[in-house]
Each structure stands twice: as structure tokens, then as C-alpha cells.
């Protein structure tokens, strides 16, 4: 259960309803997911989080599937079952195949294992990797 429960659309303030309306219009859905309902107890947080999410997940240099795969990968690493589930569904809707998911999970597993090894062995960064990207 969410710490403060959920604020459903019909019980929401006009300020929260405006964000809910934008979420539904942007995502082309008629419902609001539990994440948004839970954080709606803090309308400023709700609005800021939605605006940031909408901007970052919008079309850009990375395509929609890649953005969702990155979101799933970070959510797996951070141990957020809700985000893994929600963004896996979103990635599928945007074109993620089973093969893409399996390959992404292999990369996540390998990266996490190697990160732990590097941290454990306290490996210094090679000079060639210290050069700024151009």
C-alpha cells in the first residue's frame, strides 16, 4: 500500500486534475497509474515530476524504445519492481521485442557484475578513458 494512499481523479484538486489531464492526453489513455496517484499528495512534486518525465521521454536523439530500455535497465539495477513492470509494458508498446529485452538484461547483468568487480578491486581509470568525449 502506498504510504499516503492514492488520489483518484474524482477526488483530485483542480491543480492535480490538470496534471492528470495532461498525462492522459500525452499518453493517450483514460486512466492514471498508481505512481502518479501516489505522488499527487504533493501537487508541486507531481507537476515537476510529470513535466520532467514528459520532456525527457519525448522524441529526441534516442528513439522511444531505447529510452524505455534505459529506464528498465536503471530500474532493474535500482531494484524498483513497479518501474520495471511499467516501463517494460511501455517498451513493448513502443516496439521492444523479446530478443531486445533479453539482450538488454544481459547487458544490465554484465555491467552490474563488472561494476562491482571494478569497485571491489578499486581499479584506477586508464588515461585513455579520461579524455573528454568530443
N, C-alpha and C positions, 0 to 999 in steps of 0.2 A: 504494500500500500504506500502511496505517495505520502510524504511527511505531512503535507497540509491538505491532502485530497486534491480533487480536480475542480476547476471552474469550467463548467459546461457553458456552451454558447448562450443558452436561455438565461443563465444566471450571471452572465458577464456584464461588466460595466460597459458603457459606450466606448471607452478608450480600448478596452480589451477586445470588444466586438470588432472594432475597426481593424485591429491586427489579425484577428481570426478571419475576417472577410478577405483581407489581402492574402493570407495563407491559402485559403480555399480557392481564390481566383488564380493565384500564381500556380498552384499545384493541380488545378482543375479537379477538385474534389469537393464533396459536400460534407466532409467531416474534419474534425480537428483531432490530431493524435494526442495520446496521453502526455507526451513530453511538453507540448505547448499548454495543455490544460493544467499541468502541474506547476509550471513556472509563471502562470498568469496571476498568481497571488502577488507578484511583484510586476505591475504593468510596465514599468520602465525597463526592467530586465527582459521581459517578454518582447517588447518593441525592439530594443537594441539587439537582442539575440536573433530575432527574425530578420531584421534589416541586414545584419552581418551575414547570416546564412544565405539569404536571398542573393546578396551581392556576390559572395564567394562561390556559390554553387551555380551561378548564372553562366551562360556560354562565355568562353574565353579561349585562351591559348590551349587549355586542356579540354578535351571533349567531356561530355556529361558522364559517360561510363567510367573514364579514367578518374574523374573527381570522386565518383561514388566508390570505386575500388580503393582509392586512397583513404576515403572515410572509413570503409570497412576495415582496412588494414590497421589504421590507427586505433579503431575501436576494439579490434581483437587484441592488440598489444596493450591497450589500457584496461582491458577486461570489462567492457561495457556491453552486456548481452542485449540490452534494449537497442543501442545504436547499431550493433552488428545485425540484428534482425531487421530493423527499419531500413538500413541502407543497403542490405542485401536485396530486399524486395525492390527498393528504388533502382538499384543497379540492374536487376533483371528487367524491370520495366523499360529501362533505357538501352537494353541490348546486351547485357552481360550473359555470356554462355556459361554452361557448367565448366567447360575447359578453362575459361578465363578465371573463374572463381578458384578452381583447383591450382592453377599456376600462381595466382596471386597469393594464395595461402602458403604455397611452397616458398615463395619469396619472403613472406612475413616470417615463417618459421626459421628460414636460414638467416635472415637479417637479425632476428632476435637472438638466435644462438650465437652468431658471430659477434654481435654487440656485447653479449655477456662475456665472451672469451676475451675480447679486446679490453673491456673494463677490468676483468679479473687479472689479466696479465699486465695491465697498465701499459699498453703499447703506445709508444710515442708516435706522433703523426709524422709521416715521411715529409721531407722538404717539398717533394713534387706535389703533394696534396695541399700544401699551404698557399699555393699560388691562387689568387682570386680568380673566380670564373670570369670569362670575357664574353 
